[in-house]
Amino acid sequence: MEDKDFKDWLSSYTDYDKCCSAFQNQKEFFRVNTIKNSVEQFQGNTKLKVKQSEYYNAAFELEEKIQIGKTWEYFLGLIYPQSLSSILVSLAMKPEVDDVVLDVAASPGSKFSHMAMLMKNRGVLVGNDLSPEKISALYATINRLNLLNCIVTMHNGATLNWKSRFTKILLDAPCTALGSGAGASTRWELDHSQKISSLQKRMLFSAFDALRPGGEIVYSTCTYAKEENEEVIANLLNNVHGVKLMEVGLEIPHESGLSEYGNEFKKCYRIYPQHLQSEGFFIARLKKGE
């Protein structure tokens, strides 16, 4: 897509100049892995120049120019590099120690490992992905961070064929990644979004089928296109009985979901780079009727 066309398109969602400026000046975040050390222990031991996030006490902004993947904190599994927007997705999930949780597209393990941490390494956490390469990356995260409550599976997320097994499910869906990748204007086209949207819809149907009655799904992407966000949620609401759109429930800067799909879509979160100086994200929370 040409730059002007992309500007017009993105301006229909949010302030283009603020969005692009914030994207170019994103802050680098990581979270403390409290399975291996508490936040207080990390703060007492680290030599990194950091600032604690006002939105989550285990999230920190890096205030120096270093490669965090080469630090001893990273090597020992005490921290995990992750954008602040991405960290918030697991907080919206609210996984508990007695939950049975599925992460449909878990690799490389950012949100998966955060959920294990929130579950205090208890309960059951299933990490699924599609290919041996992705599974290998997931295992690397599991081993480095000392995750113990995990099961790893390799299935097509669009055809899971698991009936009513999980109390909570995260579908961080494959997307066009306009919120996290540079050069978005040169690689985004509507037909590409529509093609991915078709896969996302199948994956959400499959995930919903795997959810127990009364269970909850968090659906997220790191993109802006409504075809990959509100349209996917609306497709489930319009075609499946017993789905309820819930409040995300996080006190963070954001814009509401697009009301053109219905007033209840205001419950969804659209997080743009200017909100958190982090990547763009979409978050929706759904509940399955009893």
C-alpha positions as CSV (number, residue, x, y, z in Angstrom):
1,M,0.0,0.0,0.0
2,E,1.2,3.5,-0.8
3,D,2.2,5.7,2.1
4,K,-0.6,8.2,1.5
5,D,-3.2,5.4,1.3
6,F,-1.8,3.8,4.5
7,K,-2.0,7.2,6.3
8,D,-5.6,7.6,5.3
9,W,-6.4,4.1,6.4
10,L,-4.7,4.3,9.8
11,S,-6.2,7.8,10.4
12,S,-9.6,6.2,10.2
13,Y,-8.7,4.4,13.5
14,T,-6.5,6.7,15.4
15,D,-4.3,9.8,15.3
16,Y,-1.8,8.9,12.6
17,D,1.0,11.3,13.6
18,K,0.9,10.4,17.3
19,C,0.7,6.7,16.5
20,C,3.7,6.8,14.1
21,S,5.8,9.0,16.3
22,A,5.2,6.8,19.4
23,F,5.9,3.7,17.3
24,Q,9.3,5.1,16.2
25,N,10.2,5.9,19.9
26,Q,9.0,2.8,21.6
27,K,10.4,2.0,25.0
28,E,12.0,-1.4,25.7
29,F,10.3,-3.4,28.4
30,F,10.8,-6.7,30.2
31,R,9.1,-8.5,33.0
32,V,10.6,-10.1,36.1
33,N,10.1,-13.9,36.2
34,T,8.8,-14.3,39.7
35,I,9.1,-18.1,39.5
36,K,12.9,-17.6,39.9
37,N,13.1,-14.4,41.8
38,S,10.7,-11.9,43.4
39,V,10.4,-8.3,42.1
40,E,12.2,-7.1,45.3
41,Q,15.0,-9.6,44.8
42,F,15.5,-8.5,41.2
43,Q,15.6,-4.9,42.2
44,G,18.1,-5.6,44.9
45,N,20.5,-7.6,42.7
46,T,20.3,-6.1,39.2
47,K,22.8,-3.5,37.9
48,L,20.5,-2.7,35.0
49,K,19.2,0.9,34.7
50,V,15.4,0.4,34.9
51,K,12.2,2.0,35.7
52,Q,9.2,0.1,37.2
53,S,6.0,0.4,35.2
54,E,3.1,2.2,36.8
55,Y,0.7,-0.3,35.3
56,Y,2.2,-3.6,36.5
57,N,4.9,-4.0,39.2
58,A,6.7,-6.9,37.5
59,A,7.2,-4.9,34.3
60,F,10.2,-2.6,33.9
61,E,11.3,-0.2,31.2
62,L,15.0,-0.5,30.3
63,E,16.7,2.9,30.5
64,E,20.0,2.1,28.8
65,K,21.1,1.0,25.4
66,I,22.1,-2.6,25.9
67,Q,21.2,-6.0,24.3
68,I,19.0,-7.4,27.0
69,G,19.4,-10.9,25.6
70,K,23.1,-10.8,26.5
71,T,22.6,-9.9,30.2
72,W,23.1,-12.4,33.0
73,E,19.5,-11.7,34.2
74,Y,18.3,-13.0,30.9
75,F,20.7,-15.9,30.7
76,L,19.6,-17.1,34.2
77,G,15.9,-16.8,33.3
78,L,15.2,-14.0,35.8
79,I,13.6,-11.7,33.2
80,Y,11.8,-12.0,29.9
81,P,11.9,-9.2,27.3
82,Q,8.3,-8.4,26.3
83,S,6.5,-5.3,25.3
84,L,4.2,-3.7,27.9
85,S,1.2,-4.2,25.6
86,S,1.9,-7.9,25.3
87,I,2.4,-8.3,29.1
88,L,-1.1,-6.8,29.7
89,V,-2.8,-9.6,27.6
90,S,-2.0,-12.2,30.3
91,L,-3.2,-9.9,33.0
92,A,-6.6,-9.7,31.1
93,M,-6.6,-13.6,31.2
94,K,-6.4,-13.6,35.0
95,P,-5.3,-17.3,35.2
96,E,-5.6,-18.9,38.6
97,V,-3.7,-21.7,40.3
98,D,-6.5,-24.2,39.8
99,D,-7.3,-23.3,36.2
100,V,-6.8,-25.6,33.2
101,V,-5.5,-23.1,30.5
102,L,-4.8,-23.4,26.8
103,D,-2.5,-21.1,24.8
104,V,-3.6,-21.9,21.2
105,A,-0.6,-20.3,19.5
106,A,2.0,-20.3,22.3
107,S,5.4,-20.0,20.7
108,P,7.8,-18.4,21.5
109,G,6.3,-18.4,25.0
110,S,5.9,-14.7,26.0
111,K,2.3,-14.8,27.2
112,F,2.5,-18.5,27.9
113,S,5.4,-18.1,30.4
114,H,3.7,-15.1,32.0
115,M,0.6,-17.2,32.6
116,A,2.7,-19.9,34.2
117,M,4.1,-17.2,36.5
118,L,0.6,-15.9,37.3
119,M,-0.5,-19.4,38.1
120,K,2.5,-19.8,40.4
121,N,3.7,-22.8,38.4
122,R,0.5,-24.7,39.4
123,G,-2.7,-25.8,37.7
124,V,-2.4,-27.0,34.1
125,L,-1.1,-24.9,31.2
126,V,-1.1,-26.3,27.7
127,G,1.0,-24.7,25.1
128,N,0.1,-25.5,21.5
129,D,1.6,-24.5,18.2
130,L,1.8,-25.7,14.6
131,S,5.3,-26.6,13.7
132,P,8.4,-28.3,15.2
133,E,10.4,-25.0,14.9
134,K,7.8,-23.1,17.0
135,I,7.6,-26.0,19.5
136,S,11.4,-25.9,19.8
137,A,11.3,-22.2,20.6
138,L,8.6,-22.8,23.2
139,Y,10.7,-25.5,24.9
140,A,13.6,-23.1,25.1
141,T,11.5,-20.6,27.0
142,I,10.1,-23.3,29.3
143,N,13.5,-24.6,30.2
144,R,15.1,-21.1,30.7
145,L,12.3,-19.8,32.9
146,N,11.8,-23.1,34.9
147,L,8.2,-23.6,34.0
148,L,6.8,-26.8,35.6
149,N,3.0,-26.8,35.1
150,C,3.2,-27.2,31.3
151,I,2.1,-29.6,28.6
152,V,3.2,-28.9,25.0
153,T,1.2,-30.0,22.0
154,M,1.5,-29.6,18.3
155,H,-1.9,-29.2,16.5
156,N,-3.5,-26.9,13.9
157,G,-5.2,-24.3,16.0
158,A,-8.1,-24.1,13.6
159,T,-8.9,-27.8,14.0
160,L,-8.2,-28.7,17.6
161,N,-11.1,-31.1,18.1
162,W,-11.0,-30.7,21.9
163,K,-14.4,-30.5,23.4
164,S,-15.0,-28.5,26.6
165,R,-11.6,-29.2,28.2
166,F,-10.3,-25.8,29.4
167,T,-11.4,-23.2,31.9
168,K,-9.5,-20.4,30.2
169,I,-8.1,-20.1,26.7
170,L,-5.8,-17.5,25.2
171,L,-5.9,-17.0,21.4
172,D,-3.1,-14.6,20.5
173,A,-3.9,-15.0,16.9
174,P,-1.5,-14.9,13.9
175,C,-2.0,-11.4,12.3
176,T,-0.6,-8.8,10.1
177,A,1.4,-7.4,13.1
178,L,1.0,-3.8,12.1
179,G,1.4,-2.8,15.8
180,S,4.8,-4.5,16.2
181,G,6.6,-4.4,12.9
182,A,8.4,-1.7,11.0
183,G,7.5,-0.9,7.4
184,A,3.8,-1.6,7.9
185,S,2.8,0.7,5.1
186,T,4.8,-1.3,2.5
187,R,3.5,-4.7,3.4
188,W,-0.2,-4.2,4.4
189,E,-3.0,-4.9,1.9
190,L,-6.7,-5.4,2.6
191,D,-6.7,-8.8,0.9
192,H,-3.9,-10.0,3.2
193,S,-5.9,-9.0,6.2
194,Q,-9.0,-10.7,4.9
195,K,-7.1,-13.9,4.2
196,I,-5.7,-14.0,7.8
197,S,-9.1,-13.0,9.2
198,S,-10.6,-16.2,7.7
199,L,-8.0,-18.3,9.6
200,Q,-8.5,-16.3,12.8
201,K,-12.3,-17.0,12.6
202,R,-11.7,-20.7,12.3
203,M,-9.2,-20.6,15.2
204,L,-11.7,-18.8,17.4
205,F,-14.4,-21.3,16.6
206,S,-12.1,-24.1,17.4
207,A,-10.9,-22.5,20.7
208,F,-14.5,-21.8,21.8
209,D,-15.4,-25.4,21.2
210,A,-12.5,-26.4,23.5
211,L,-13.8,-24.1,26.3
212,R,-15.8,-25.5,29.2
213,P,-19.2,-23.9,29.9
214,G,-18.6,-20.8,32.1
215,G,-15.0,-20.5,30.8
216,E,-13.4,-17.5,29.3
217,I,-11.4,-16.7,26.2
218,V,-9.0,-13.8,25.6
219,Y,-8.6,-13.0,22.0
220,S,-5.7,-10.7,21.0
221,T,-3.7,-9.5,18.1
222,C,-0.9,-6.9,17.6
223,T,-2.6,-5.3,14.6
224,Y,-5.1,-2.5,13.9
225,A,-7.3,-3.9,11.0
226,K,-10.9,-4.4,12.0
227,E,-11.0,-7.4,9.8
228,E,-8.6,-9.1,12.2
229,N,-10.2,-7.8,15.4
230,E,-13.8,-6.8,15.8
231,E,-14.9,-8.6,12.7
232,V,-13.5,-11.9,14.1
233,I,-15.3,-11.4,17.4
234,A,-18.6,-10.4,15.7
235,N,-18.4,-13.5,13.6
236,L,-18.4,-15.7,16.7
237,L,-21.1,-13.7,18.4
238,N,-23.4,-13.9,15.4
239,N,-22.9,-17.6,14.7
240,V,-22.5,-19.3,18.1
241,H,-25.1,-19.4,20.9
242,G,-24.0,-18.6,24.4
243,V,-21.1,-16.2,23.8
244,K,-20.9,-13.0,25.9
245,L,-18.5,-10.1,25.4
246,M,-16.9,-9.1,28.7
247,E,-15.1,-6.1,30.0
248,V,-11.3,-6.4,29.7
249,G,-11.0,-5.0,33.1
250,L,-7.5,-3.3,33.0
251,E,-6.9,0.3,34.1
252,I,-4.7,1.3,31.3
253,P,-4.8,4.0,28.6
254,H,-6.6,2.7,25.5
255,E,-9.3,3.4,22.9
256,S,-12.5,1.4,22.8
257,G,-13.3,-1.2,20.2
258,L,-15.2,0.0,17.1
259,S,-18.9,0.7,17.9
260,E,-19.8,0.1,14.2
261,Y,-20.0,-3.6,15.2
262,G,-22.4,-2.8,18.1
263,N,-22.2,-0.8,21.4
264,E,-20.9,-3.8,23.3
265,F,-17.7,-3.7,21.3
266,K,-16.7,-0.7,23.4
267,K,-15.7,-3.4,25.9
268,C,-12.8,-4.3,23.7
269,Y,-9.4,-2.5,24.0
270,R,-7.5,-0.9,21.2
271,I,-4.0,0.0,22.5
272,Y,-2.0,2.2,20.1
273,P,1.7,3.0,20.5
274,Q,0.9,6.5,21.9
275,H,-0.9,5.0,24.9
276,L,2.0,3.1,26.4
277,Q,5.0,3.9,24.2
278,S,4.8,0.2,23.3
279,E,3.4,-1.8,20.4
280,G,-0.2,-1.7,19.2
281,F,-2.6,-4.4,20.5
282,F,-6.2,-5.4,20.4
283,I,-7.7,-7.3,23.3
284,A,-11.2,-8.8,23.7
285,R,-12.5,-11.0,26.5
286,L,-15.3,-13.6,25.9
287,K,-17.3,-15.9,28.2
288,K,-19.1,-19.2,27.3
289,G,-22.5,-19.6,28.8
290,E,-23.2,-22.2,31.4
